[in-house]
Amino acid sequence: MNRATRHARYLPDNKLEISLFPFLSIFLCVMGVLSFINILNSFSAPQKIEMSAQLEQGYKVAYQIFNLPDGVIRVPPIKHLRNLQKALDEEGKSILEDIIAQREQQIRRLESYKGPIKQAAREPEVDDILEMLHNIRTINELALKANYLYEEFLLFGIYPNGGQAYQKIRDVMTFTQDSASITVGLEPLDSNWTLNLKRHTDQPQGK
């Protein structure tokens, strides 16, 4: 083995190196453009939020409460209650009938409101909150007793500066036993999103 060959054995290997800088720079540019487009869309084309009388997660159904700076808009579920009513005894049917009638009247008031639906928000009254919690608990207990797969939970949609109304409801919930068994969900809402109220009370539900 000559000297040149021995010397070559100890030379560092020249490995091929690939720089990721061009890829990363293009990726960051694309992300920046998409973010800019998203910001523009939020101003030019506000996304609609479907505020319906029914929002389901399996057999669990949401009682929706939209929290705005001026108060709340409550959207109680109705459409599956008639099927639940059929599974109850006479006393349970009578109790549920009163709750259904009250909720239908509440939905009719929202549907007949003239002007932007957001302006229908009202400061939540303690008595209204207590009655709402009691009715939800009553419905859930009636369904459980009848072995009917139905459970209502509270879903709070919170707009910017809508935390005060939400906190008032939560404060009331801390001193009533009716709220102890009620599941609660939260959903932050963008100030540019609008509300679109539609009823979905006519579709039947099986057990």
Backbone torsions as a table, in degrees:
resi	resn	phi	psi	omega
1	MET	NA	120.9	-176.4
2	ASN	-77.9	174.6	-175.6
3	ARG	-65.8	-38.4	-178.9
4	ALA	-64.3	-39.5	-179.5
5	THR	-66.8	-43.1	179.5
6	ARG	-63.3	-39.4	-179.3
7	HIS	-65.9	-36.7	-178.3
8	ALA	-67.2	-28.2	-178.2
9	ARG	-66.9	-25.2	-175.9
10	TYR	-103.7	3.7	175.5
11	LEU	-76.2	141.8	177.8
12	PRO	-64.9	142.0	178.3
13	ASP	-69.0	139.0	174.6
14	ASN	-89.6	94.7	-178.1
15	LYS	-86.8	147.7	178.3
16	LEU	-76.8	120.7	179.9
17	GLU	-109.6	133.6	179.9
18	ILE	-111.2	124.6	-179.1
19	SER	-87.0	132.9	177.6
20	LEU	-90.8	1.0	-175.5
21	PHE	-60.7	-46.1	179.0
22	PRO	-59.5	-41.7	179.6
23	PHE	-64.2	-46.3	-178.5
24	LEU	-64.5	-38.3	-179.6
25	SER	-65.7	-41.2	177.9
26	ILE	-65.8	-41.9	-179.8
27	PHE	-61.0	-44.1	-179.9
28	LEU	-66.5	-37.1	177.7
29	CYS	-63.3	-43.6	179.7
30	VAL	-63.7	-42.7	178.9
31	MET	-62.5	-38.8	179.0
32	GLY	-65.2	-41.5	178.8
33	VAL	-65.0	-43.7	179.8
34	LEU	-64.0	-39.0	177.7
35	SER	-64.2	-40.7	179.2
36	PHE	-63.8	-42.1	179.0
37	ILE	-64.0	-39.9	179.9
38	ASN	-63.0	-39.5	178.3
39	ILE	-65.2	-42.8	178.8
40	LEU	-62.4	-40.8	-179.4
41	ASN	-64.4	-34.2	-179.5
42	SER	-65.8	-25.1	178.4
43	PHE	-92.0	-38.8	-173.1
44	SER	-86.6	-30.8	-177.4
45	ALA	-136.7	79.6	-179.3
46	PRO	-57.4	137.4	-179.9
47	GLN	-75.8	141.7	178.9
48	LYS	-89.8	137.8	173.0
49	ILE	-103.4	126.7	-178.8
50	GLU	-80.4	102.5	177.5
51	MET	-94.8	91.8	-174.3
52	SER	-107.6	170.8	178.1
53	ALA	-82.3	5.3	-178.2
54	GLN	-150.8	123.3	173.4
55	LEU	-138.1	117.8	-169.8
56	GLU	-117.8	148.1	168.9
57	GLN	-132.1	86.8	-172.9
58	GLY	70.0	-130.0	178.5
59	TYR	-85.4	-3.4	178.1
60	LYS	-89.7	133.3	-174.2
61	VAL	-123.3	136.5	-173.8
62	ALA	-87.6	134.2	164.1
63	TYR	-95.2	106.8	-170.8
64	GLN	-87.5	135.4	176.1
65	ILE	-129.4	112.3	179.6
66	PHE	-93.8	119.9	-175.1
67	ASN	-100.3	115.5	-179.2
68	LEU	-118.1	168.4	179.3
69	PRO	-57.2	-32.0	-176.9
70	ASP	-91.9	-0.7	-179.1
71	GLY	143.4	-149.0	-176.2
72	VAL	-129.0	156.2	168.5
73	ILE	-120.2	118.8	-178.5
74	ARG	-99.7	131.1	-179.8
75	VAL	-125.2	94.3	-178.0
76	PRO	-78.9	145.2	175.2
77	PRO	-76.5	146.6	-177.4
78	ILE	-133.2	-39.1	-158.9
79	LYS	-60.9	-27.8	-179.2
80	HIS	-92.5	-4.2	-174.1
81	LEU	-70.4	-29.0	178.8
82	ARG	-65.5	-39.4	177.5
83	ASN	-67.7	-38.4	175.3
84	LEU	-62.1	-40.0	-178.1
85	GLN	-59.5	-35.5	-179.4
86	LYS	-65.9	-24.3	-177.3
87	ALA	-88.6	-2.3	-175.0
88	LEU	-97.0	163.2	172.4
89	ASP	-77.9	179.0	-173.5
90	GLU	-62.6	-39.9	179.2
91	GLU	-65.4	-43.7	178.9
92	GLY	-64.1	-38.4	178.2
93	LYS	-61.9	-41.1	179.9
94	SER	-66.1	-42.5	179.0
95	ILE	-62.4	-46.1	-177.5
96	LEU	-68.5	-32.4	179.3
97	GLU	-60.5	-41.0	178.8
98	ASP	-63.9	-40.4	-179.9
99	ILE	-67.4	-43.0	179.6
100	ILE	-61.1	-46.1	-179.3
101	ALA	-60.7	-41.0	179.4
102	GLN	-64.6	-42.5	-178.9
103	ARG	-69.5	-39.1	178.7
104	GLU	-62.6	-38.3	177.1
105	GLN	-65.1	-38.1	178.8
106	GLN	-65.0	-42.4	179.1
107	ILE	-67.1	-39.3	179.2
108	ARG	-62.4	-38.1	177.5
109	ARG	-62.6	-40.3	178.7
110	LEU	-67.5	-42.9	-178.3
111	GLU	-66.3	-31.2	-177.7
112	SER	-88.7	0.3	-177.3
113	TYR	-67.6	132.4	179.6
114	LYS	-94.6	130.9	-178.7
115	GLY	104.6	-179.6	179.7
116	PRO	-57.3	132.9	-174.9
117	ILE	-63.2	-26.9	178.8
118	LYS	-61.1	-29.0	-179.0
119	GLN	-74.9	-4.1	177.0
120	ALA	-82.5	-2.0	-179.6
121	ALA	-63.7	138.4	179.9
122	ARG	-132.2	150.1	177.3
123	GLU	-62.5	126.7	-177.5
124	PRO	-70.2	128.3	177.2
125	GLU	-88.9	145.6	-177.1
126	VAL	-59.3	-43.2	-179.1
127	ASP	-63.2	-38.7	178.4
128	ASP	-66.1	-39.1	179.2
129	ILE	-64.9	-45.8	179.9
130	LEU	-61.7	-41.5	178.8
131	GLU	-65.5	-40.8	178.7
132	MET	-61.1	-47.1	-179.8
133	LEU	-64.2	-40.9	179.3
134	HIS	-63.7	-41.8	179.9
135	ASN	-65.7	-41.0	178.6
136	ILE	-62.8	-45.7	178.9
137	ARG	-62.5	-41.7	179.8
138	THR	-60.9	-45.6	179.6
139	ILE	-61.4	-45.4	-179.3
140	ASN	-63.5	-38.4	179.1
141	GLU	-70.7	-37.6	176.7
142	LEU	-63.3	-43.2	179.3
143	ALA	-65.2	-41.0	179.3
144	LEU	-64.6	-42.7	179.4
145	LYS	-63.2	-36.3	-179.6
146	ALA	-86.3	2.5	-178.0
147	ASN	56.7	42.2	-178.1
148	TYR	-108.6	129.3	-176.9
149	LEU	-75.3	89.8	178.3
150	TYR	-159.8	130.2	177.7
151	GLU	-149.8	128.6	178.5
152	GLU	-94.6	145.2	174.8
153	PHE	-135.3	159.8	179.5
154	LEU	-89.4	128.9	175.7
155	LEU	-120.8	112.2	-179.6
156	PHE	-94.1	119.9	170.0
157	GLY	-98.5	116.3	-170.7
158	ILE	-111.0	116.6	174.1
159	TYR	-82.2	161.0	172.4
160	PRO	-54.0	136.0	-177.6
161	ASN	66.9	15.6	177.0
162	GLY	-99.4	8.7	-176.3
163	GLY	-69.5	-25.6	-177.5
164	GLN	-66.5	-44.8	178.4
165	ALA	-64.7	-40.7	178.1
166	TYR	-61.3	-44.7	-177.9
167	GLN	-64.6	-34.3	178.4
168	LYS	-63.2	-43.7	179.0
169	ILE	-64.6	-42.6	179.7
170	ARG	-64.0	-36.5	177.5
171	ASP	-63.5	-41.8	177.9
172	VAL	-64.1	-36.9	-178.4
173	MET	-65.4	-22.3	-177.2
174	THR	-74.4	-20.8	-177.2
175	PHE	-114.1	18.2	175.0
176	THR	-127.7	135.7	179.9
177	GLN	-71.8	-18.0	180.0
178	ASP	-61.8	-27.9	-176.8
179	SER	-87.7	-6.5	-172.9
180	ALA	-62.4	-34.6	-176.3
181	SER	-103.4	8.5	-177.3
182	ILE	-95.8	126.0	177.4
183	THR	-75.2	144.6	-177.5
184	VAL	-124.3	135.6	174.9
185	GLY	-125.3	153.4	179.9
186	LEU	-124.8	142.8	176.5
187	GLU	-142.7	111.9	177.0
188	PRO	-70.3	138.3	-178.0
189	LEU	-119.9	143.1	178.6
190	ASP	-79.3	145.1	-177.6
191	SER	-65.1	-23.4	-179.6
192	ASN	-83.3	-12.8	-179.3
193	TRP	-72.5	140.6	179.4
194	THR	-107.7	163.3	-178.2
195	LEU	-105.0	137.9	179.6
196	ASN	-126.9	104.3	-174.6
197	LEU	-87.8	122.4	174.8
198	LYS	-135.9	148.2	178.6
199	ARG	-95.6	141.6	175.1
200	HIS	-136.4	65.3	-174.1
201	THR	-108.8	-0.6	-171.5
202	ASP	-99.5	-10.9	-175.4
203	GLN	-82.9	128.4	-178.1
204	PRO	-76.4	157.4	176.4
205	GLN	-129.4	134.6	175.1
206	GLY	-88.8	171.4	178.7
207	LYS	-70.6	NA	NA
